[in-house]
Amino acid sequence: MAARPLVARQPNERLQALIQEAACSNAGLARRVNMCGAEHGLDLRYDKTSVARWLRGQQPRGRAPGIIAEALGRKLGRTVTIDEIGMANGKNLASGVGLQFSPTVLGAIEQVCELWRSDVGRRDFLSGTSVASSALVEPSRDWLITGADPQVARNAGARVGASDVEAVRATTDALVELDHRYGSGHVRPVVVHYLNSVVSGLLAGSYRESVGRELFAAVARLTELAGYMAVDTGQPGLAQRYYIQALRLAQAAGDRGYGGYVLAAGMSHLAASLGNPREIAQLAKAAQEGARGQVTPRAEAMFCAAEARGHALMGDARAFQTAAGRALNHLEQAGAGKDTGDDPPWIRHFDHAYLADELAHCHRDLGQADQARRQAEDAIAGHPEGRVRRRAIGMLLLATAQVQQRDVDEACATGTRALELLGTLRSNRGAEYLDDFQQRLAPYREEPVVREFGARLEVVAA
């Protein structure tokens, strides 16, 4: 049998130059890498022989390149990229962009900026519909076990100040309002171009520690919004990449509460839309555990509601009831109003109407039509006029409950109201709810009111 050809490795001259610049021995670098890895929860056992192999061109696996870059950066007193140490090794290949929970702040910046560049460039790999459950759950585990980043300050590039951070926040608020009113199909391109053209420059700038933390918090929120918009434009494979990076940015911000929100409001709901109920509950529980003691009752209510969704989809009525009860209790502690003053901006929207919306989904999935109808009615009554997409979805939830009650005439009337709202939106989520409602009407397709509703749909589609 012929021997396999050997793959010739090229000496890693970039790493050699940096080791010389840092005046560091091979054994000294190995020791620093092991210590740095321990801070990230990794049991690394490199020695001088390991470093010699790297210098000969061997590529260490997993998170090691980022740890090596961070260790050298600390010795040099500046940021060092994995490209500088000659270990990028295809990191920016299309298939992996945005899927890594980077072990270093610098790596996180590189990862998210590459995601934005790729998205603006409309690379086909980003729009794939395949979402692996592990790609959602594994980053949550990294987030749970990873300690806070020791520092995020940078001393390279243009100076970034508090006013720049406030501009990102204000832009995000405006984009959220537009998204609620018109749907992500109108707004997502604006968000992605803003991230790529403006926000990437801020992350690469120079900022002191306090400004840096606030900057990462603001960018995490906008990145999570871009993830939701990917869901709403029918791109779940892209959404998971944005959610993973939003989670990592929240870690850099030192905001465990917002990290939990990304898990429960972003990743968990993505798992729900893909029909992965076990992952829904896992992600929501990870949010509760990882943010324990660091969030307000309103955020706790949202985390528990997300867990309830998972149990309901699995058909576990008892576990659902327990989680839903905790959600109701937490929201009662917070007050059913929109803002008590103690809540961070990212959770202030979660009021009684949002919780009722979540519970309507749960009762629908459990086949509890009466309860689903009551909760959907409460949600519609509580959502303000500006929440157009949410109101349309609430109406379709109500119409679905009415079908489950065999009240087909009223269901079609409610569906017609939803259709009118959907006509003002560009929302894939709204279209999916409408498709689900149509399927539930199928057993009654011969009834005049259902035929009339179908004819109206055809006119709208045309």
N, C-alpha and C positions, 0 to 999 in steps of 0.2 A: 504494500500500500504506500502510495506516495506521501511524503511528509508534507504537513501544512506549511506554506511559505511563511516565513517570519515577517512581521511588520516592523520595519525600521523606525525607531523613534528618534526625533531630533532633540538635541540638548535644549533645555529650557533656559535660554540666555537671558530672557526677561527676569525670571526668578533669580538667577545668579546675580544680575546687576543690582537688584533690589536688596538682596542679602548683603552684598558688599557695601551698598549705600547705608544700610542700617548698622553696619559694623557688627554683624551678628554671626555667631558660629552656627553650624548645622545643629548641634545639640541644643544650643540656646534657642533657635527658632522652634525646634520640636517641642521644647518645654513651654514656650509661649503659646504655641498652637494648642497644646493639651489644656493649658490653663484657660485659654479663651473658650475652647469647646466646653469645658466644665460649666462656664457661666451660661451657656446655652443648653445645658442639660445633656451634653454629649460626653460619653466616656471614651475619649481618644487616648491612644497609647503609642503615639509616634516617638521615634528616636532619631538619632543622627543618620542611621541607615535609611530611614524613611525619606528624610530630606535629600539624601544622595540620590535615591531613586527618582524623586521629583525632578532633580536637576538633570537627570539623564532623560527626562521626557515622560515619565509615568504620570498618568492623570488620576489623582485620588477620587474616590467616588462620593456620591451624596452631597452633603453640605460642607465637606471639608474644604473645597477651594475658597468658599466665602470666609470660612474661619481663618484660613491661612492669610488671606488678604487683610482681614481685620487685625490679626496679630502683628503683621508687618506694619500696617498703618499706625498702630499704637506706638510701635518702636520708633517710627519715623516722624510721628507727630502730625500726620496728615492722612487724608483718605486715600486708600489704595483699592483699585478695582481688580476683579478676577481676570480681566483682560490684561492689566498691567503685569500680573504675575504669570501670564502665559497659560492660564487654565480656563479660558472661556469655553474651549472645546465644544463649539456648537451650541452654547447656551442660548444663543439668539435664533436658533433654528425655529421655524414656524410652529412646529407641533408643541413646543414647550412654553411659548410665550405666555406669561401671566399665570401659569399653573403652580409656580413655586412660592412657598412661604419662606422668603429669604431669611437666612440667619443673621444678616447684617443690615444696618440702615442703608448703607451705600448700595448694597445688592437690591434692596427694596426699591430704591430710587431708579436704578437701572431697569429693573423688571417692569415697573409700572410705566415708565416713559417709553420703553420698547412696546408695551401693549398699546399705548395711545398712538404711537407712530404707525404700528401695524394696522390699527383700526381705521385711522385716517386714510391709510394706503389701500383700504378695502381688500386686504389679503384674504383669499378664499378660506384659508384654514380656520380663521376666527369665527366664521359664520356656521360651522358645522353644528348639527343638532344633537350630537352625541354628548351626553354628560355622564361620566362615571361616578357612581356613588362615592368611591374612595376619594375622588377629586374634591368632594365636598367635605367629607368627614375627616380626612387626614390633616388638612390645614387647621381644623378646629382643635385637633389634638396637639399640633405644634403650638398653637396659641395658648392652650391650657397650661402646657409645661414650660413655656418660654418666659423667662424673667424680663423685667423692663430693660429697654436699651439704656446703657449707661450714659450715653450722650448722643445728641443729634445735631449739635451746633456745627456750622461749616464756616471756613475762612477762605472760600474761593468763589469768584463770580461777583455779580452785582449785589449790592446790599439790599436785603429784604427787610422791611419793617412792619410794624403793626398795621399800618394802613393798607399794605398789600394783602395781608391776611383778611382784613375786614372787607376788602374788595371781593375776594373769593367767596366769603360768606354771603355777601349781598347778592352776588351773581347767582349763587346756588339758590337762595330764597326765591329770586325772580324766576329761575328755571323750574323750580318745583311748582310754583303757581301756574306757569304756562303748561306744564305737563299734566297737572290735575284737570285743567280746563280743556285742553285740546288733544291730549294723548301724545305718546312718545314719538309716534311717526313724524310729527311736526318738529319736535324739539331735539331729539337725540343727536342729529348731525352737528347742531350748534354746541352741545355739551362736549362732544368728542374733539371738535376743533379747538375749543377753548382750553381744554385740558392739554392738548398737544402743543398749542402755540403759545399759551401764556403760563399755565400752571407748571409745565415742565421746566420753564426758565426759572420760576421761583424756587423750585426744589433744588435746582443746580446752583442757586445763588449762595450768598453769604448771609448767615443769620446767627444771632446769639441763641443760647439754649431756650429761653422762654418763648421767643418768637418762633423758633423751630418747632417746638411742641404744638403751639397753636396752629402753625402752618400745616403740619401733618394732620391735625384734627380736622381742619377745614377741607383739606384735599381728600381725606378719607370719606367725608360726607358726600362730596361731589362725585367721587369714584363709585360709591355705593349707589348713588342716584343713576349713574351711567349703567350700572349693572341692572337695576330695575328696568331702565329703559330698554336694555337689550332683551329682557323678558317680554316687555310690552311690544316689541317689534319682532317677536318670534325667533329670537336667537339665544336659546338657553346655553349653548356651548360657549358663547361669548360672555354671557352673564356670569357664569361660574368664574371666569378669569377675572372679571372686574370685582366680584365679591371677595375672592381670595386676596387680591391686592388691597382692597378697602380694609380688610381685616388686618393685614400687615401694617398698613399706614396707621390704623388706630393703635396698634401696638407701639409704633414709634411715637405717637402722640402721648403715650402713657395713659390712655383712656380705656380702661377695661370695660366700662359701661357701654361705650359705643362699639367695642369689639363684640360684646354680647348682642347688641342690636343687629350688627351685620349678620351674625349667625342666625338669630331668631326671625328677623324681618326679611333678610335677604336670602341666605342659603336655605333656610328651612322652608320658606315659601317656594323657592325654586324646586326643592325636592317634592313639595306638594303638587306643583303643576306637572311634574314628571311622574307622579304616582309612586313615589318611594316613601311610604308612610313610616317605616322604621327609622329612616334617616331623619325625617322631620322631627320625631321625638328626641332622637339622639342629639341633634344640633340644638334644639331648644333647651335640653337639659345641660348641654355644655355651656350655653349662654348663662343659665342660672348659676352654675357652679363657678365659672370663670369670673363672673362679675359680682359674686356674692358680697354683700355689704358695701358695694360701691355704686349702687343705682337707687333711684327713688322708687316708691311704690308703683308709680305709673309704668315705669320700665319693667318692673317685676310682673305687672299685670300682662304686659305684652308678651313677655317671655313665656308665661304660663299659658296664655291663649295659643301661642304657637305649638306648645307641647300638646294641648288639647286637640289641635287639628290632627296631629299624628295619630293619637289614640283613636280618634273618631274614624279616620280612614282605615285603621286596622280593625275596626268593628268592636273595640274594647270600650263598651259604654261606661263601665265602672271607672276605669282609669281616666276616661274623658271627663266624667263628672267631678272627679277629684281635682284634676288640673283646672277645669273651668271654675270650680268653686274657689280655688286659690286666686285665679285671675280676678274674679268678681270682688273678692275680699281686698286684694291689693288696690284695685281701682276705687273701691269705696274709701280706703285710707287716703288715696290721693285726692279724692273729690272728683265727681263726674264732669266738672267743668274743663275747659281747655287748658288753663294754665294757672297753677298755684303759685308760681314764682320760684319754686325750688327746682323745677324740672329743667334739664338742658333742652335746647331748641329742637334736637332731633326726635324727642319723644312727646312733645307738647300736643301733637296732632292726635295722639291715641286717647280718645275720649270714649264716652259711652257708645256712641254710634259705631266707632271702629270695633269695639269689643262685641257689640251686637252683630256686626258683620261677620266676625270670626266665628261666633257661636252659631250663626245661621248656616254657615258652611258645615259645621260639625253635625248639627241636627239633620241637615240634608243627607250627609254621608251615612248617618246612622239610620236613615229612613224614618225619622221622627218629624213628620210633616207639620203637625200643629205647632210644635216648638220652633221649627225652622221658619214658619210663616210669621210668628210673633216677633222673632228676632230680626228677620228681614224688614218687617214693617218699622220696628224701632230704629234700625240702621238708616232707612230711607228718611224717616222723620228727623233724624239727628244730623245727617250730613248736610252742610250748607250748600247753596247753589253752585259755588265754585268747584266743588268736588264732583265734577261732571262724570268722570269715568267711574268713580266709586258709587255714585247714585245709579248709573246704568247697570253696573254689576249687581247692586242691591236689588234692583227691580227684576233682574233675571233670576236671582236667587228666590225672590218672592214668587215669581211666575212658576219656577220649578216646584216650589212647595205647593202651590195651587194645583199643579198637575198631579203631584203625589196625593193630594186630597180629592182628585178626580173632578176638580172644579175647572173644567177646560175652558169654558167661556171666559171666566175671569182671568185665567192664566194668559189667554191670547190678548185680552185687553191690556194686561200688565206688560206683556211682551211687546206690544205695540208702542207703549210709552217708552220702554227701554230702547226700542229701535229708533225712535225719534232722537234720543240723546246720542246713541251710537253714531247717528248720521253726522254729528258735529265733531266726532273724534277720529283720530287715526290710531287705533289701539288693537293690537293682536289679541290681548287678553279679553277685551270686550267681544271680539269675534269668536273666541273660543267658548265663552259662556253662551253666546247665541247659538253656536253649533250644538252645544250640549242640550240646550233647551229644545231645539228642533228635534233632536233624537228622542227626547222624552215625549214629544208630541206624536211620534210615529204610530203608536197604537191607536190613535184617534184621527188618523189622516183622512178618513172618509167623512168626518163631521164638517158641516159647512163652515163653521167658524175657523177651523184649522186650515181648510183649503183657502179661505180668505186671507189668513195670516201668511200662508205660503206664497200666495200671489203678491202680497205686499212686499215680502222679502225679495221676490224676483224683480220687482220694479226697482227696489233700492239697489240691488246688485247690478242691474242694468245701468 
